[in-house]
């Protein structure tokens, strides 16, 4: 961030005052991104406490995480487009305000349905906020080394938020209550709201201001139905109406969404964007990356507490090396991009991440911290950090200014959609494997460990396959100086 001190962000249309300092823009949007990503993982360590307090079952426990992830993924495109049309600052403040209010409601929840509903509204607020953070960066910093460094910092902060979630959640759960995992967002959100309102200047594109709300509802409904059908398949089987009907309904809604987008004058997701190689390839990679890495926090949190009997705070501290590793990878990537083909950097990161997940799958009931948690976790997270900055930079380069928000929302959608569906699929596979080992006579902890190991192994395979898609990215026209 030191390179950005003294720089001033450029203004967009609608900016009535002089451009704010670059550091202020970067600080505001990174704080917003940190909160969004933090809440993807912060509840994981608190899940056992939430379950005991509110009487959640296995499915309810999973939906505390998925309710956030699915509404987040489903409405990201709408949030990104709204930022382009109605003003990036206004949409940023709106999303952050909604997120903060939902955090308060979740922290005060007295029943499972109240908590899951609050998490869903949190996801909606995050979906409005998250693409706006990247859009403000890409429209405030000119394409080139300065933007690459800004994106690198944004990626590091966001990745650090996801990794720090375990530590923050553990400390708050152990020394206060699981409720503070959500309530802590309130004072921070209010502080960021004040800073953003003062420092950020407004910018938007011209033209008609019409949002494709039907498109957003269709894609959210389709994704949610698919995730629900996959989750139900574990209890009722794939051929049961409990799983088959939601799966068929989700597929139908997504098919209708595609038709609607092809015919709408101002679609939520213009299908022509996927004819741009950098956009389609980058989103494919991020879809696989989200599916593979999102489950790391979930499975490791449960493994440390349910199998190794770590306290919440000890489990949270166990994630500290992961946090440092992903920040290191995210900050190293922009420096390497000035000398090495960004595709090679991304591929190296993806393969390292896949190797770490496969290593992580060698869990045991009596696993040690270094061999079962920290070692493979550091490799996975360093690789993920190294992967994401080149992919985000490749996808947003050469995109028209008026569509930066849309592409930013699409990138976030792919990563979060991959995470939501990946969690559902891999968690279902883990539960199935644990039940299988239990029926074979394995001890409860041995069966649980086998389930978590299956989830990590499948995640490693998904990330390895997704990394191969980096080859589809176009060769950079020129490397940054």
Secondary structure by P-SEA (a helix, b strand, c coil): ccccccbbbbbccccccccccaaaaaaaaaaaaaaaaaaacccccaaaaaaaaccccaaaaaaaaaaaaaaaaaaaaaaaaaaacccaaaaaaaaaaaaaaaaaaaaacccaaaaaaaaaaaaaaaaacaaaaaaaaaaaccccaaaaaaaaaaaaaaaaaaaaaaaaaaaaaacccccccccccaaaaaaaaaaaaccbbbbbbbcccccaaaaaaaaaaaaaaaaaaaaacccccccccccaaaaaaaaaaaaaaaaaaaccccccccccccccaaaaaaaaaaaaaaacccaaaaaaaaaacccccccaaaaaaaaaaaaaaaaaaaaaaaaaaacccaaaaaaaaaaaaaaaaaaaccccccccccccccaaaaaaaaaaaaccaaaaaaaaccccccaaaaaaaaaaaaaaaaaaaaaaaaaaaaaaaaaaaaaacccaaaaaaaaaaaaaaaaaaaaaaaaaacccccccccccc
